[in-house]
Amino acid sequence: MNPCVICGKMLKKKDSVMTIDYVCSSDCKSSRRDLMPKKMSVTSWRYWVEKGMTETEAKKHVSKIQSERSPRRIEYWEKKGFSVFEAKQKVFEHQQAAGLKNLEKYSKEERQERTPFSANYWVKKGYTSEEAKELLSKNADGSSLNFYVSKYGSIHGNRLYTEMCEHRKKEYTLDGFKRKYGDSEGKRLWSKKYKNRHNSKKACEFFEKLSNEIGTYYKIYTASNNNGEYGVLNTENNEYYFYDFVVPELKLCVEYHGDYWHCNPKKYKALYEHRQAGVKAKDIWEKDKRKANTIMKERGFAIIVVWESDYPQEKINVIMEKINEFEKSKN
């Protein structure tokens, strides 16, 4: 017989609710655990700070550990010996399987209540509908520089943001999709996402004709070729923009706007409520204006906007006239 280490009650070893210490009940077990020294997890950045790392180094190291432990991350599969391509495929398969499992297990309402990207999730936590919508709006842009800086700090955040922009610039092209999914599947998925949509299909056809008119003498940046879209950072508001068609040597940028998605002023009034975007037409125009001003101010490029309802060949003629004027001014 030995006394309980918490209350002193005498008990036999076989009656103890803990293996190492003599503890008589679940209440005493909880008290005993509270008194025991806490073990800090290796996934806590404070653990590594105590080992001599700086806070920034510790957080980066913890992020690496977590990546290698999660089957949702490429690093997890690379550590198991898979190639980068195979690892990406494994991540895709894992996420697809998880999605199908959730479809079978939960109703639509239950799935919405389980994701922080749904208003129902926050309503269930006690927020009002308006508060939930405001919260979603505030956290919606997880790809902005401000988001990265607020999450990772100025130096690390700026570096990660630049890496993300460069990654998108390369991977969101046709070649990027082929690298990720293979030639056949990559072409199918890229076409489904970009080329075969009504507006995008027209844009691709337009830029293909324009590229043929310009020829191969100049380097062209667009989503459908190896160079990808041209990106520019607005140094005033830290917004990063990608442009549809850019020829740097000619200081020329061409943007293709769908009549509906960009609310063609000839068809829509300023206060028109765009249901898909959730904003008014004037807000879309203001955003497009900021984007146009960025490449003009930061790079000194001329920008030409082509609307979906414009006659393509007329616009191509206007652009070619601009190019000819530029070439004459150089000579």
Residue pairs with C-beta under 8 A, 6 or more apart in sequence:
1 10
1 11
1 12
2 10
2 11
2 13
2 22
3 9
3 10
3 11
3 22
4 10
4 11
4 22
4 23
4 24
4 25
4 28
5 21
5 22
5 23
5 28
5 32
6 23
6 24
6 28
6 31
6 32
7 24
7 25
7 28
9 24
11 22
11 24
13 22
15 24
16 22
16 23
16 24
17 23
17 24
17 25
17 26
17 28
17 29
18 29
18 32
21 32
23 29
23 32
40 46
40 47
40 50
41 47
42 48
42 62
42 65
43 62
43 65
43 66
44 62
45 55
45 58
45 59
45 61
45 62
46 58
47 58
48 57
48 58
48 61
48 62
49 55
49 58
53 61
56 153
56 155
56 156
59 152
60 156
64 75
66 73
67 73
67 74
67 75
67 76
68 75
68 76
68 79
69 76
70 76
71 77
71 90
71 91
71 94
72 91
72 94
72 95
73 91
74 84
74 87
74 88
74 91
75 87
76 87
77 86
77 87
77 90
77 91
78 84
78 87
82 90
85 179
85 180
88 180
102 111
102 114
103 111
106 114
109 120
111 118
112 118
112 119
112 120
112 121
113 120
113 121
113 124
114 121
115 121
116 122
116 139
117 136
118 136
119 129
119 132
119 133
119 136
120 132
121 132
122 131
122 132
122 135
122 136
123 129
123 132
127 135
141 147
143 164
144 161
144 238
144 239
145 157
145 158
145 161
145 233
145 238
145 239
145 240
146 238
148 157
148 158
148 160
148 161
148 164
149 157
149 158
149 161
150 157
151 157
152 160
161 240
165 231
165 233
165 240
166 231
168 242
169 228
169 229
169 231
169 242
170 176
170 228
171 177
171 179
171 180
172 223
172 228
172 229
173 190
173 223
173 224
173 225
173 226
173 227
173 228
173 229
174 186
174 187
174 190
174 223
174 224
174 225
175 226
176 228
177 186
177 187
177 189
177 190
178 186
178 187
178 190
179 186
180 186
181 189
194 200
194 204
194 223
194 224
195 201
195 204
195 224
198 258
199 256
199 258
199 260
199 261
199 308
202 256
202 308
203 244
203 256
203 258
204 224
205 312
206 256
206 306
206 312
206 315
206 316
207 222
207 224
207 244
207 245
207 254
207 256
208 224
209 312
209 313
209 316
210 245
210 254
210 316
210 319
211 220
211 222
211 225
213 316
213 319
213 320
214 220
214 247
214 320
214 323
218 247
218 249
218 250
219 227
219 247
219 248
219 249
220 227
220 245
220 246
220 247
221 227
221 228
221 229
221 230
221 243
221 245
221 246
221 247
221 248
222 228
222 229
222 244
222 245
222 246
223 229
223 244
229 242
229 243
229 244
229 246
230 242
230 243
230 246
230 248
230 253
231 240
231 241
231 242
231 243
232 240
232 241
232 243
232 294
232 295
232 298
232 299
233 239
233 240
233 241
233 298
234 240
234 241
234 290
234 294
234 298
235 298
237 290
239 290
239 294
241 291
241 294
241 295
243 253
243 255
243 291
243 295
244 253
244 254
244 255
244 256
245 253
245 254
245 255
245 256
246 252
246 253
246 254
246 295
246 301
247 323
248 299
248 301
250 323
250 326
250 327
251 299
251 300
251 301
251 302
251 326
252 301
252 302
252 304
252 319
252 322
252 323
252 326
253 295
253 301
253 302
253 303
253 304
254 303
254 304
254 305
254 306
254 319
255 288
255 291
255 292
255 303
255 304
255 305
255 306
256 306
256 308
257 264
257 288
257 305
257 306
257 307
257 308
258 308
259 267
259 307
259 308
259 309
261 276
261 277
262 284
262 285
262 288
262 307
263 272
263 274
263 281
263 284
263 285
264 307
264 308
264 309
265 281
265 285
266 307
266 309
267 309
268 281
269 281
270 280
270 281
270 282
270 285
271 280
271 281
271 282
272 280
272 281
273 279
273 280
274 280
274 281
274 284
277 284
288 305
292 303
292 305
295 301
295 303
296 302
296 303
302 322
304 315
304 318
304 319
304 322
306 312
306 315
